[in-house]
């Protein structure tokens, strides 16, 4: 029914508003802010919600302010059991901390809107008394007919204000008969101007603003009423939310005016788009944070990726941890808030997984460079290996293959060739189970081998020399292979490739000598012995 809410991409030509020149020079927010992330518990946290939560978090941290988690659960038909716990766990995984909210308390408890209904009812009564709202007794069938007639006439599907003209006696009679009713906003004449930190000054003609429902017949408030009341009572200074709410903002400003309250500053964030430029939605897949968590992306990488969806730092730096994001977010949480009027229509951010993969690789390398970071990667890898190969590992080899030191060696060896910790089990199976020399990949590699180098690599001398190396390290192995190749008038890379086939059965991977060091002398010699036996069959 709302004329201003667009079905897909919002643009000025689709909404009854005027936009004015917008000054890019936005003053830095210095005073501590109070911001809120207010999701509905209708399922898993999606990327758009995560970006909103991140920007609120950055702004609160940057100004030594307060972030509130408020659960907007007044739409009882859409509630999903367990969603609140999932939301809190997702924020915790992402490193987004809130200071007030479920589980933490605060001066404005409760933080579930479903537990604040009496508060909303009393404020709705205040609106009824001052004429800013009115009761609507229209049935669902009548409202449906109004919409259908409007659609046929090519008019906006807005409420026709039928109940606004009811006399006090008619209203009292309906109340005495216990007729169900909603409470609607009595939109005044004139215009409403939204001062937005991203979109600038946006003017709406009030004739195009629907008399929105504020209280439903079940006694629960709609978003329009509840968020205005809570934002005021909780002292919210900045409202950061998706730009799909911009067309609804004049309703909220009318409510602030009706209550005699000063509104917060509004910050509407551009859309997130799929690669095909369609709006990112739950139906398009790959939008829930849980999906990225299960696929092995690091939390700092996901946050870094989300931060860059619509934000471009002043420098060329693209890789940030949480502290670096706060330092880089030098204006109200980020350059998101510095978009000019001309930039807004072109600033919808495209979600590309290739970019996320690259960012994740950089953060994986960062983790692998520190002892604590490496330990965390090993903890992630252990269950992956067990799930992938547990039934193919003997009790002795399982203990070895899941050993912390061994897995750290695997990660160190292969880290430059992977983008995600989940890549390791499938990409490097030879670290955990015996090579599949009969596979198609091994067959292709075998055909490309220099047969003289392969024959030499399967010789007793090669076996004996490797078994007697004082140090079975990558350096000593590499030096020996070069010496062995020179001795037999072979190219070292041919011997390396033959050795790769023997110990891994694959064409690609980390350096041969580095791989052999991680596998260990015993495993390499056992695989070499097996291939020597096969060649004599």
MARMIMI-490888 format. One record per residue (C-alpha): x negated, y negated, z negated; residue in three letters. Coordinates in steps of 0.02 Angstrom, whole numbers, plus 50000, padded with zeros to 5 digits. Last residue first. Example, Ala and Ser with C-alpha at 12.3 -4.5 7.8 and 13.67 -1.06 7.14 Angstrom:
# MARMIMI-490888
493165005349643ser;493855022549610ala;
# end
This chain:
# MARMIMI-490888
472315279750573unk;470625271050560unk;471365253650580unk;472655257150446unk;471315261750318unk;470355245650350unk;471985236150330unk;472305244050161unk;470515240750105unk;470675222350150unk;472295221250053unk;471465229049901unk;469935218049921unk;471005202249924unk;472025207749773unk;470495211949668unk;469525196249716unk;470875184049666unk;472445177949751unk;472005160149701unk;470235161349769unk;470855169849927unk;472065155749962unk;470695142749943unk;469575152550063unk;470965154150191unk;471475135850183unk;473315133450146unk;474665141350249unk;475075146050426unk;474915161250538unk;475495174350415unk;474965191950365unk;474215184950205unk;472595194150160unk;472195202950324unk;472945190150442unk;472045176050353unk;470425186050365unk;470625187350553unk;470935168650561unk;469405164750456unk;468345176450562unk;468905167350718unk;468615150550632unk;466825155750593unk;466455159250775unk;465525175450799unk;463695179350826unk;463715193350697unk;462505184650577unk;463265167750615unk;465005174050571unk;464375181850408unk;463505165750358unk;465085155650393unk;466135168250298unk;464915167550151unk;464975148650136unk;466875148850138unk;466955162150005unk;465695152849895unk;466675136649906unk;468385144549885unk;467815153649730unk;467445172049702unk;465805168449613unk;464375180949617unk;464985188149782unk;464785207049770unk;466535212549820unk;466505200449966unk;464865207950028unk;465495225750011unk;467105222550108unk;466225212950247unk;464875226350257unk;466165240250262unk;466925232450418unk;468695225950434unk;468135208050459unk;466945213750595unk;468355222250689unk;469455206850671unk;468075195350733unk;467795206450884unk;469675207050914unk;469865188250916unk;471605186950847unk;473045180450951unk;473945197050965unk;473845199550776unk;474655182650744unk;476165187150848unk;476315203950760unk;476175195650590unk;477605183850634unk;478665198250698unk;478435207550534unk;477445223650522unk;476055215650419unk;477295210550286unk;476065204250157unk;476145211549982unk;477125201649854unk;476875185749753unk;475565174949839unk;476005183050005unk;477735175449994unk;477035158350033unk;478365149350134unk;479815158750057unk;479305157049874unk;478505139749897unk;479855129449982unk;480875127149822unk;479475115949755unk;479915103749893unk;478945094950029unk;477635108250058unk;475975108750150unk;474925097350040unk;475475106649884unk;474895123849945unk;473275126449849unk;473715116349696unk;475415124649686unk;474695142149698unk;473365138049569unk;474665131449449unk;475615147649479unk;474095157849426unk;473755147549270unk;475565148649214unk;475675167349241unk;477195172449342unk;476175182249468unk;475155190649331unk;476595196549223unk;477545201649378unk;476015211149442unk;475945221949286unk;477815225249276unk;477865229049462unk;478575215549571unk;479815218949710unk;481385217249603unk;480805200449538unk;480415193549711unk;481575178949746unk;482385176549576unk;480725178749486unk;479845167049603unk;481165153549582unk;481215156149394unk;479335152549382unk;479285137949503unk;480175124849398unk;479125128449244unk;477575127949354unk;478085110749416unk;478275104549237unk;476555111249192unk;475815102349342unk;476555085849282unk;475845088349109unk;474115092149179unk;474155077549302unk;473875077249491unk;475265089749527unk;476535077149469unk;475945063949591unk;475895076549733unk;477695081449695unk;478145062949693unk;477435060749868unk;478295076449930unk;479965070649860unk;479805054249954unk;479505063450118unk;480975075250088unk;482085060450042unk;481635051650203unk;482005067250304unk;483655068550209unk;484315052650287unk;485665042650197unk;486015027150301unk;486205011050201unk;487524998150247unk;486504982350266unk;487064976450436unk;488684968050385unk;487844960650231unk;486324953650320unk;487184938850399unk;487884933350231unk;486184934750149unk;485654949550044unk;484724944749885unk;485684955549763unk;485134971849844unk;483404964249821unk;483374972849653unk;483984973849474unk;484544955949454unk;483014949049541unk;481314956449508unk;481714974649534unk;479894978949566unk;479474979849382unk;481004990449344unk;480635001749491unk;478845003749431unk;479455009649261unk;480595022749340unk;479305029349463unk;479075021149630unk;478505026449804unk;478935014349944unk;477625000649924unk;477544988850072unk;477824973949957unk;479344962949932unk;480424977949893unk;481784983450013unk;483444988749939unk;484924995650034unk;484645013949997unk;482875011949930unk;483425014549750unk;484295030749800unk;482665037849866unk;481675032749711unk;483025040249601unk;482995056449701unk;481105056949693unk;481065053749505unk;482315067749480unk;481275080149580unk;482175088949721unk;482335107649697unk;483865111749800unk;484915114249645unk;484615096349589unk;485015089749761unk;486705098449764unk;487055092849585unk;486855074749640unk;488375076749750unk;488395069349925unk;487655083450029unk;489345087150109unk;490445076350221unk;492025079450120unk;491335070549967unk;491115055050072unk;489735045150156unk;490575033350279unk;490175037250459unk;488565030050530unk;488105046450618unk;486665048350494unk;487935047150353unk;488285030350274unk;488135022650101unk;489145006750086unk;488524990150023unk;488514985549837unk;489724973249760unk;489004962449620unk;490284952549521unk;489854940649380unk;490994942549230unk;492694934049219unk;493094920649089unk;494734924849002unk;496394915448994unk;497384931549004unk;498234926549167unk;496584919849235unk;495704936349203unk;497184945249284unk;497094934149438unk;495224937949447unk;495604956549443unk;496854955249584unk;495574944849681unk;494314959149656unk;495344972149747unk;494624967949919unk;492864969249843unk;493154986649772unk;492544995649929unk;490924985949900unk;490374998649771unk;490134992849592unk;489104981349482unk;490094971149357unk;488974958949263unk;489254951049092unk;490244964849007unk;490774959348833unk;491654975448786unk;493314966448764unk;493184958148934unk;492594973349032unk;493894983948942unk;495354972648985unk;494834970449167unk;494444988949189unk;496114994349117unk;497204982749220unk;496564986049395unk;496105004249363unk;497915008649327unk;498605009649152unk;499415024949075unk;501195024549007unk;501855038349120unk;502805025349222unk;501175017649276unk;500485001349206unk;499614988549318unk;500464992249485unk;499834979949614unk;500894965649677unk;500034965849846unk;498824952249897unk;499124945550073unk;500084930250014unk;498644927049894unk;497524921250036unk;495794927649991unk;494184917449990unk;492464925549984unk;490974915649918unk;489364925749923unk;489364943749982unk;487964949949870unk;488134940249707unk;490004938449733unk;491004922749698unk;492784928149734unk;494004914349778unk;495884916749756unk;497124907149861unk;498854899949834unk;500434908049769unk;500424918849614unk;500364937949614unk;501564944749485unk;500594960649442unk;501704975749421unk;502294985749270unk;503035002749308unk;504765008749263unk;505745023949210unk;507595021049175unk;507945023448991unk;509765017649010unk;509425004048881unk;507934998648985unk;509004997649141unk;510284986849051unk;508934975548981unk;508204972849154unk;509894968649227unk;510244956349086unk;508554947949107unk;508954945649292unk;508064955849425unk;507204945149556unk;505474952449529unk;506224969749553unk;506284968249742unk;504504962049759unk;504364969349936unk;502884980649891unk;501534980250023unk;501354991050178unk;500704976750284unk;501874973450431unk;501974982150598unk;503874982950589unk;503845001950591unk;502505002150455unk;503474989950347unk;505045000450363unk;504085016150315unk;503275007850165unk;504935001250100unk;505735018250126unk;504365026550023unk;504595013749885unk;506445017749883unk;506125036349872unk;504865034349731unk;506155024749632unk;506065006149603unk;506165000949419unk;504764987949427unk;504424978049270unk;503574961249288unk;501854953449270unk;501064936249250unk;502664929349174unk;501914924749005unk;502894938048911unk;502614951749039unk;500744948249037unk;500704949548848unk;501654965848858unk;500294972448974unk;499024967448842unk;499954977548710unk;500104992348828unk;498254992048870unk;497744992648687unk;498985006548653unk;498175016348796unk;496405015748727unk;496095034448704unk;496375038148889unk;495085024648925unk;493725035148848unk;492405023948769unk;493255023248599unk;492385013548530unk;491824995648558unk;490464993748427unk;489505009148485unk;489615027948493unk;488215038748559unk;489095054848609unk;490225045848731unk;489665027848760unk;488425014548708unk;486545013648740unk;486465021848911unk;484935030648980unk;484655035149162unk;483255047949172unk;484005057049321unk;484225073149223unk;485055063249082unk;486235054949206unk;486685071949277unk;486955079349104unk;488105064849059unk;489115067149218unk;489225086049198unk;489795084049017unk;491135071849074unk;491665083249216unk;491995098349104unk;493835099449151unk;494235090249313unk;495445075649296unk;496385070549453unk;498165071449390unk;497765062049229unk;497265046049316unk;496825037049154unk;495105044949139unk;493955029949162unk;492485035649056unk;491385021348998unk;489495022748990unk;488785006348928unk;487104998748973unk;486364985548859unk;485084971948893unk;483204970648883unk;483334960349043unk;482424972449159unk;483084987549066unk;484904982249084unk;484664977549267unk;483794993849306unk;485155004149220unk;486564995149310unk;485644997849474unk;485395016249435unk;487215019249387unk;487815011349548unk;486575021649649unk;487135037449558unk;488955033449594unk;488585032049779unk;487545047849774unk;488925058349695unk;489185063449514unk;490125079849505unk;491995080949478unk;493485070149435unk;492885062549273unk;493095044449333unk;491505034349324unk;491235018249226unk;489425012649225unk;489374997149119unk;488334981449105unk;487924969948960unk;486524958149007unk;485044951448910unk;484644933848972unk;483424932449118unk;484424935249277unk;483394927649416unk;484184913749514unk;484884918749682unk;484054909749827unk;485024918049966unk;486324904149973unk;487904910650054unk;488844901150187unk;490694904550168unk;491834919250192unk;493694918150224unk;494934931850186unk;496364941850256unk;495394958050286unk;495074967550446unk;494024954350536unk;492924952450383unk;492344970450393unk;492664985750288unk;492125002450360unk;493395016350339unk;495205015650284unk;495124997450229unk;495794991650062unk;496434974150084unk;498214977950133unk;498534988349979unk;500005000050000unk;
# end
